[in-house]
Amino acid sequence: MVDSPFDVEIRVGEVLEAEAFPETDKPKMVKLWIDLGEEGEVQSAAQLGYAHDPEELPGKQVLCATNLGSVRIAGFKSEALTVGVPDEDGHPVLVEPSREVPLGGVLF
């Protein structure tokens, strides 16, 4: 990881794989495998199924917080917090770069 003056480090990644995560007690959870370029691959569990079908996510660039530690959710190790904002119904919608950018880039 690069030195950052901020407590939270948000990086650009590309979703490699996504699948439904029905084992959790939260509805519409999705398992994500995200490529951060030179930083490697991370896993993330996100409640995105309301606004995004898992099948449409591979290939998308996303923003994720990568230095918050990890947590196990129903046996799945979530290592990054995928960033989203609520839609008009309050469901998370992914935040994406407006054009393709290098993987692993840090938001500033």
PyMOL commands that set and color helices and strands:
alter all, ss='L'
color gray80, all
select helices_A, chain A and resi 37-39+54-56
alter helices_A, ss='H'
color red, helices_A
select strands_A, chain A and resi 10-20+30-35+41-46+61-65+71-73+76-78+81-82+84-86+92-94
alter strands_A, ss='S'
color yellow, strands_A
deselect
rebuild
show_as cartoon
